[in-house]
Amino acid sequence: MRNPTKASKVFINPEKVEFVQGSVEDPQTLLKAFDGVELFHNCINLPYQEWSRLPEVHGRILDAARKTKTPMVFPGNVYIYGHAPNGLVREDHPRNPCSRKGRIRLGLEDTFMRNSAEGGVPYVIMRFPDYYGPNSASVVDGVFKAALKNKTARWYGKLDVMHEFIFISDAAKAMVMASQRRDAFGQDFNVPGPEQIKIRDWMGLVFKQAGFEPKMSGTSRTTIRLAGLFNSLAREFGEMQYLTEEPLILDGSKFNSFFHTHYPARSYEDGIEETINWLRKTAPME
């Protein structure tokens, strides 16, 4: 954590949180952070343009955690699966990433599994679809901002493809649930959104909650490729655009059976309403 003031705003009760300032690339900071810790949620990520550094960063984290064998809960994503032609994706779906970033994520998960098998850090992986919600730093943040300003929202793909999203606090609850079950460690769980929905319909719900008629546009592969010639982030989005052109929906049956419950509980309508209200309070629109 680099900025304590900024980080404290994420928590409802920051006075109950102990902040350790420093970089995960500093071994001494990591040792200090792990001192006395019984379990940790490893949510460290980097901008797309820096993903080649993720194996090194997470290697340092594992080295520090291994000294105390501190159990780890890790938020996975769907990149490791690649294309999903057979409908709902269970945990035993072939792991055949079709992107560089997917191969990096698969490498991370394989490293965690191998480290644990060798007596290192116990792990549980909770795999989610796209996030949205307060403080989510999500790919759909621009949709909410456009809706609140009554402007056209852009989606990086086709508008009529089935997709799913998970409200950020529902994902957090799922990770906490996993941390409380020691028999969950050594396993991975797919946690889907509340339902499949067309991108067009989901964006329409955002505009409805913002109080405006929907205005949206999709983006073709050609447009993304051209933008990638001048913009590094657009270039990184290009290889992931298959996820916005074809459905990949997670099957949560293992999660529901193992934890004897059903998550996430937040409907799109309720989650979008909460996100809109939070944005209006934290970043009032002119």
N, C-alpha and C positions, 0 to 999 in steps of 0.2 A: 504494500500500500504506500503510495507516494505522497498523497495529499490528505491529511487527517480531516481537515475542514470539509472537503468535498465528500469524503467517505462517510462522515458522520451523518450527512443528510440522507443517506440511503436507509438508515435504520430508524424505526419508530421510537426506540428507546436507546439512543446512542450511549447514554450513561452506563448501560449494562454491558457495553462492548469494550474490550481492551484492544487498542490499535497498536500495531507494530509498524513503524515507518521504515521503508527501505525498498529494495528491489529483490525480486525472486532470483535475479542473476547474481546476487551476493550471498555466498555460502554462510557467512556469519549472520546475516539477517534471517536466513532460513533456520539456522540452529536456534536463534533466539525465539523465532515464531513457534517452533515445535517444542520448546521447553515446557514440560508439564501438560502437554496436549494429549488427550485420550483418543481423539478422532478428528479428522479434518475433511472438509469439502474442497476438493481441488478444482476450482473454477477459473483457473488461470488460462487466459487466451491472449492472442495477439491479433493485430490487424491482418487481413488477408495477405497483404503484401509482404508480411514478415513470417508467414507460416513455416517457412523452411527452418526457422529457429526453434520451433516448438519441441522437437525431440531433445534438443540440448537443454532447454529450459525445464522441461518435465523430468529430464534425467537428474538435474540438480535437486529438484523437489524430492524425487524418490531417494536419492542419496541421503538427504537430511532426514526424511521420514523413516528410512530403514534403520537408522541408529536406535530408534525406540520402537520399531515395528508398529508405528501409529497407523491404524486402519484409515482407508481413504474411500470417500464417495466421489465418483467422477461423473459429470454430465456428458454423455455421449451424444452423437447426432446420427443422421441417416446417411451421411456421406459414404460410410464404409460399405453400404449395400450395392451402390451403383444403380443400375436399372432394376425395376421391380415389375416384371411382366405378369406375375401370378397373383395379383390382387393384394390382400393384406400381407404385411411383412412381419413374420415372427422372428424370434431371436435366432432360429436355426436357418434363416434365409441365407443363401450363398453370399459370402462377403467378397464381392468382386467390384471394387471401386473403379469407376470409369473416369476419374479426375485425379490430378496431382494432389489436391487437398484431401480427397478421399483416401488416397494411399498413405498420406501423412497421418490421418486420424486412425486408420487401421494399424499403422505401425505403433502408434501410441498405445492403443488397446492391447496389442500383442506384447508390448514391453511391460505393461502393467501385469498382465497374466503371467508372463515368464518370471518377472521379479517376485511375484507372490509365490509361485511354485517353487522357487529357489529359497524360500524362507524369508523373503523380504516383506514388502508392505501388503497386508490384506486389502482387497479392493472390492467394490461393487460398482457396476456401471449402470447408470440410469439413462436410457437413450430417448431423446425428445425430438419432436418436430420443431418448426419455427416458433420462437417465443414472440409474445407481445405483452404489453402492460407497462406500468410505471417503472422507470429506471431500467428498462429491458435492453436498451441499446440494440434494437432489433432492425432487421431489414425492412420492416413495415413502418418504422417511425415516420418516414416521409409521407405515407398514406394518411396518418393521423394529422400531421401538420398541414397537409394540403386541404383536407376536409375542413379543418377548423378555420382556414382562410378562404374557404369556398373557391378553391382552385382545383385544377385538374390533377388527380393523383396518378402517378405512373407506376405500373407493375412491370418488373423485368421478366416478362414472359407472356403466355397466353391467358386471357381473362376467363375462358370457359373450361379450364382444367380443374379437376377436383383436387383439393389440397386440405391441409389441416393446420391448426395453430394451437398452441397451449399457452394459457395465461401464466405469467411468470411466477406468481405465488403458488399456483398449483404444482408447477415443476419443483419449486422449492419444498413444498410439503411432501412430494413424492421422495425427494432426496432425504429428508429428515426421517420419513418412515423407514427407508432402507437402512439408515444409520442405526436404527433401534433394533434391528433384527440381525444378530450375529450370524444366523444361518443364511442370510442373504449374501454374505461376503464370499467371493469366488464365483459370483453369478453376474449376469447382465439381464436387464429388464427393459422392454420397450413400453413407453408410456405415451399413448396417443392423445390427440385433442378430443374434445367432446363429441365431434362428429365430422364427417367429410362435408365439404362445402365448396362450391365453385368460387374461385377468386373474385369474380364479378359480384357475387352475392355477398361475400364477406366484406368487400370494400363498400358495397351498398349499405351495409349495417353501420359502418363507420360514419358515412355521410349522414345517415338517418339520425344517429346520436348527436352529430355535430349540428343538426338542424338545417341541412342543405340537401338539394337534389344531387344525386351522384354524378360526378364528372371524373372519368377515368380513361386511361389508355394503356394498351399493352405495348410490348417492345419486342421487335423481331431479333433473331440472331444476327442478321446483317447489321442492324443498327448498333447492337452491342459491340460487334467486332470493329466497326468503324470508330465508335467511341473509344475502344481500347487502344487505338493507335495514338491517342492523345491523353488518355486518362488511365492511370495504373489500376485504380479500383474497378473501373469498368472492364478492364482486361481480365481481372481476377473473377469477376462475375460471369464472364463469358463461358468458362468451362463448367460452371455450376448451373447453367441455364436449363439443362435437361430437367432439373427439379421443378421448373416452372412451366414445362411443356408436356409433362407426363405425370400421372399420379404416382405417389409413393405414400401409402397410408400404413401406419403402424398398427399391429395387432397387440392389444393390451391384455389378452386373456391370461398369460402367465403372471403378469403383475396382479391382476384382480384375484386370481386363484391363490397366489402365494400370500398376499396381504389381506385376503378375505374382505376386500372392499373394492370400490370403484372410484378411480380418479382419472382425469380431473373432474371436479364437480362444477366448475364455473362454465356456464353457457357463454356462447359468443356474445349474445346481447348484454349479459351482465358484465362480462369482462371488458367489452368495448366501452360500455357506459362508465365503468370505473376509470379506465384509461383516459377517456375524454375529460372527466371531471378533474383528474389529477393534473392533466396538461393545462387546463384552464386556471388551476390554482398556482402552478409552478411557472408557467410561461404564458401569461395572458396575451391573447391575440390583439393586435391593434385594429 
